[in-house]
Amino acid sequence: MKQHELELRRDGIGLFPIMAEDHGFLYTCAISERNSLLWRYHGQIPPFDMFVNQLYATAFVQFVVRRLDDGERLGHVVAYSANMQSRHVHVGAVMSEAAQRQGMGVTALELIIDYLFAVWDLRAVYAEVPQYTADPTHDNATLNSRLPFVLTGRRPEFHYHQGRYWDDLIFHLPRERWEQRAELTRVIEVDGNGTGR
């Protein structure tokens, strides 16, 4: 890959601009039984038109995640609440129930973070995760192990879920930490006899 090229594909998935024909999938993905409690609406089911309008309200950049071999839609990855004066943005991803627990959500986050740091002079990326999703059996648990985010704060008892209050976990990823990870990955790919990751 040439230095000026940006790759939005890896490990069999790719990030693609959202088109009007994707709205139905994104709505279904967001309000599915599992995702409606984990994603932005926390159990509420908005009308479709309201969902589409809100889809673009705070989004800085967003993509639909697709499988490369057949084009199947797998999820939604978004950078939102950008603050260009302080040079940071938040990221999130939600995958269809069929695509969960396969690492594709983490790969989608890796791709959008690469994109954000390559295109804009951002200092950091943040992610906010309800504590009840930080569970070893859920994909969000890998936020801190596969991705080099650092837990930097929490909002106590911020979310009500299944009869109790849970903290909101705030993760921070400085550009330097991401670039160190990217450099390590390149060294492993070169020194690992071409096997990659």
Secondary structure, 3 states (H helix, E strand, C coil): CCCCCCCCEECCEEEEECCHHHHHHHHHHHHCCCHHHHCCCCCCCCCHHHHHHHHCCCEEEEEEEEECCCCCEEEEEEEEEEECCCCEEEEEEEECHHHCCCCHHHHHHHHHHHHHHHHCCCCEEEEEEEHHHCCCCCHHHHHCCCCCCEEEEEEEEEEEECCEEEEEEEEEEEHHHHHHHHHHHHHHHHHCCCCCC
